[in-house]
Amino acid sequence: MQKQRGMALLVVLLLLAVMVTLASNMTQRYRMEWLRTDQQQLQMQNYWYLLGTETLISKALNQDFKDDPDKNSLAQYWATEGQVFPVENATLQGVVRDAQACFNLNSLSGSDAESPSASSTYRANVFYHLLLNLKVDDYRAQQITAALQDWLDSDTNVRQFGAEDSDYESLTPPYLPANGLMQDVSELRAVKGVDAKLYRQLLPLICVIPVKTLSIDINTLRPVQAPLLASLFLDTLNVDDARTLLEQRPREGWDSVAQFMELGALSNTAAAGNQVSSALAVKSFYFLATLQADNDGTKTRLISLFQRQSNNQVTVIRRHFGGFE
């Protein structure tokens, strides 16, 4: 009888241990599910907050285009920086940049290696001189420019100093060039010859928009982007003079490219040819917004590319979530 009572006690204790273990596991799983659901709810709130911010930016851009349909400048509403908008349990902040105040990497696509056009040769020379202005040595500047053109063109023919399939297949891990337009500026990091240091130097000066043209808005370039302005004039304008031009720019910008080209500081740049004027603009059609929502410690980032339509209305043509810097 004593042994039976002892066995019964052991069974009860064993059942109790199993029940405690099950209860502990259930509590832990419930807690994890609750945290996951809470995070999903916060992320969804951030998502809608950011879409609402997009709408606000669209209205600001539309108003600026209505106020001055023929040009853009850093004096307009869209260029205001440092604004933070408090909403229920969250804060929204962001910055809008002119996506044409930079060198469009896609402008180097479509060039024929055998018989390049004058415009494609000029665009390649601009990028080459941009690298030189960043203190990249001559050979490396030629190599990176050619490799970037090979990355963007649709064939597998290697141009002088360039790189094609075989160059990338030999890497670890191996990969292939896009042979098409870039979708994001980060793709440049995969081009042969571009290391992390050079990529960081280029980042404020380059961009990717879904066109093959080069049209840089001189009214929205910032003094820090002087190397880019100087590169447009090839070797006829130095970086210091370019920076001075941007620092002395009228508050609401120049009214036209012709007015800019008549400046006395550009009197010795005629050797750069007529290609310069065709690569300059005072009116932009693409704007890039980098937005962030912080909701109870949960942060969500959205990068949106806006396109200005012919009727001056704005459309979001690309969105990218995540990617904190």
C-alpha positions, 0 to 999 in steps of 0.5 A: 500500500505504501509503494502504491501511494509513492507511485501515485505521488510520482505520477502526479508530480510527473503530470504536474511537470508536464502541465507546467512545461506545456503552460510555459510553452503556451505562454511563450508562444502567445507572447511571441504571437502577440509581439509579432502581431503588434509589430505587424500592426505598427508596420502597417500603420507606418505604411499608411503614414508614409503613403499619406506623406507621399500625397502631401509631397505630391501636393507641394510639388503640384503647388510649386509647378503651378506657381512657377511652371518653367523652372525649379529652384531650392527656394520652392516648398519641396526643397524645405529640409528638416521638417518633422510631422507629429501624428498619433503615436508616431513622427514622420520626417523626410527629404525631397531631392531633385532627381535631375540634380545629379548624373543619371547613370542610365544616360551611358546606356545605348552607346555603340562601341564601334561608332558612338554618337557625339552625344553618347561620347560627350556623356561618357566624357562627362562621367570620366571627368567626374571621376577625375575631379574626384581624384581618380587616376586617369587609367582607372577613370577610363576603366570604370567608365568603359565597364559601366557602359558595358554593364548597361549596353545590351551586347556582350562585346567588351569595349577597350578597358571595359568588362563583360560576362567573363570578367564577372563570372570569374568572381566569387560569387560569380554574377553577370552584368545587367545589360540593361538600364539600372533600377537603383543607384546601388547597382553601381557597386557591382560594376568592375573597378567601383569599390566602397570608398569611390561609391561613397564619394560618387553617391551625392553626385549620381542617380538613376532615373528611367530614361537614357538622357542627361539633363541636369538642373543647374538651379537645384545643384548644391555647392557640394556638387561642384565636381559634377558641374565642372565635369559637364564642361570637361576640362574647361571649368575647374571645381572651385569656379564651379562651386563659386557659381553655385554659391552665387546663384540667384535665390530663385535660380536662373531663368534659363540655360541661356542666361546661365551660359552668358555668365562671365565665369563661363566665357572660356568654356566654349571649347566644351561645345554645344553639348553642354547646353543640351545637358543642362536644364532649369526645369526637372521632371523627376524628384526623389523622396526619402521618408521615414516613419517612427511609430513607438520605436518601430521605424519604416523607410520609404524611397519614392520616385515622383515623375512630373507629367506634361500637365504638371501633375505628379505620379509616383512611378517607383517605391522602395521600402527599407534600406536604412543608411 
